[in-house]
Amino acid sequence: MGEIFNAVKERRSIRKYKNEEIPIEKIKRVIQAANWAPSNANSQPWQFIVIKGDYLKKVSSIYYEWAQEYVPKADYIPEENKTEVMEYSKDFGGAPVQIIVTYEFFKDDDNRSEEALMSACAAIQNLCLVALEEGLGTVWIAGHATHDSRTRSLLKIPTNHKIAAIIPIGYSADNPNPPARKDEGLDQKTTWFGFE
Ligand SMILES: Cc1cc2nc3c(=O)[nH]c(=O)nc-3n(C[C@H](O)[C@H](O)[C@H](O)COP(=O)(O)O)c2cc1C
């Protein structure tokens, strides 16, 4: 199996981190990887915000406050994961850095906004995969904290940008089992036409 496929399978969402700084070169490298993602008309509609110190706690506490209210009621989150999801968000498992990825949106052009979000998602996945290569764990955080006006003002998000992900990043202190993929044989998820 190829290296890229292996990385795709081995990447895990990490929710517990070592209390250890990450070299800035590694942070720059993962952002470089994000910046090499495909984007609509090569528009590269993303920005990156890298935070540490007091900023970390401020962002995670906004998520934590929302999670206490939202997660218990969310029927799509497996019951056995709820306690962990609610607890780790206090400080995102102690990650020493967070990278916030934003994308440009266009209030009069839904299609362009959607393509900008798609592009940002490709950038985020690149970032997470190259973080793995750098020996770093990540987790893609979305949810209310990404839209909250307190997060936006703290991070000085321009009015024409939205947050696609908050990504805690650091040396992993966990080795989670891969959560199963539904329909691994892909029989229900894939339709083939014209192959017979
Ligand atoms: C768009 C998106 C939003 C996510 N939001 C959260 C989140 O708010 N909190 C969280 O703990 N994990 C979040 N995750 C991570 C998923 O829970 C995780 O990817 C999934 O359970 C599969 O596990 P794996 O990443 O280890 O393969 C998110 C992932 C994606 C792609």
The ligand as a Tripos MOL2 file, in Angstrom:
@<TRIPOS>MOLECULE
LIG
   31    33     1     0     0
SMALL
NO_CHARGES

@<TRIPOS>ATOM
      1 C1        -16.0970   19.0040    9.6320 C.3       1 LIG1
      2 C2        -15.6300   18.2700   10.8600 C.ar      1 LIG1
      3 C3        -15.9990   18.7420   12.0960 C.ar      1 LIG1
      4 C4        -15.5390   18.0990   13.2560 C.ar      1 LIG1
      5 N1        -15.8660   18.6570   14.4690 N.ar      1 LIG1
      6 C5        -15.3940   18.0890   15.5740 C.ar      1 LIG1
      7 C6        -15.6390   18.7070   16.8210 C.ar      1 LIG1
      8 O1        -16.2500   19.7720   16.9110 O.2       1 LIG1
      9 N2        -15.1480   18.1020   17.9320 N.ar      1 LIG1
     10 C7        -14.4300   16.9340   17.8480 C.ar      1 LIG1
     11 O2        -14.0080   16.4260   18.8760 O.2       1 LIG1
     12 N3        -14.1500   16.3380   16.6850 N.ar      1 LIG1
     13 C8        -14.6150   16.8930   15.5430 C.ar      1 LIG1
     14 N4        -14.3190   16.3310   14.3330 N.ar      1 LIG1
     15 C9        -13.5110   15.0770   14.2670 C.3       1 LIG1
     16 C10       -14.3920   13.8690   14.0400 C.3       1 LIG1
     17 O3        -15.0980   13.5470   15.2070 O.3       1 LIG1
     18 C11       -13.5120   12.6800   13.5810 C.3       1 LIG1
     19 O4        -12.8740   13.0130   12.3730 O.3       1 LIG1
     20 C12       -14.3060   11.3930   13.3910 C.3       1 LIG1
     21 O5        -14.8610   10.9530   14.5950 O.3       1 LIG1
     22 C13       -13.4590   10.2490   12.7990 C.3       1 LIG1
     23 O6        -12.3190    9.9950   13.6120 O.3       1 LIG1
     24 P1        -10.8460   10.1010   13.0110 P.3       1 LIG1
     25 O7        -10.6250   11.5560   12.6280 O.co2     1 LIG1
     26 O8         -9.9150    9.6810   14.1090 O.co2     1 LIG1
     27 O9        -10.7660    9.2120   11.8170 O.co2     1 LIG1
     28 C14       -14.7430   16.9380   13.1630 C.ar      1 LIG1
     29 C15       -14.3670   16.4620   11.8990 C.ar      1 LIG1
     30 C16       -14.7900   17.1370   10.7580 C.ar      1 LIG1
     31 C17       -14.3340   16.6520    9.4020 C.3       1 LIG1
@<TRIPOS>BOND
     1     1     2 1
     2     2     3 ar
     3     2    30 ar
     4     3     4 ar
     5     4     5 ar
     6     4    28 ar
     7     5     6 ar
     8     6     7 ar
     9     6    13 1
    10     7     8 2
    11     7     9 ar
    12     9    10 ar
    13    10    11 2
    14    10    12 ar
    15    12    13 ar
    16    13    14 ar
    17    14    15 1
    18    14    28 ar
    19    15    16 1
    20    16    17 1
    21    16    18 1
    22    18    19 1
    23    18    20 1
    24    20    21 1
    25    20    22 1
    26    22    23 1
    27    23    24 1
    28    24    25 2
    29    24    26 1
    30    24    27 1
    31    28    29 ar
    32    29    30 ar
    33    30    31 1
@<TRIPOS>SUBSTRUCTURE
     1 LIG1         1 GROUP 0 **** ****
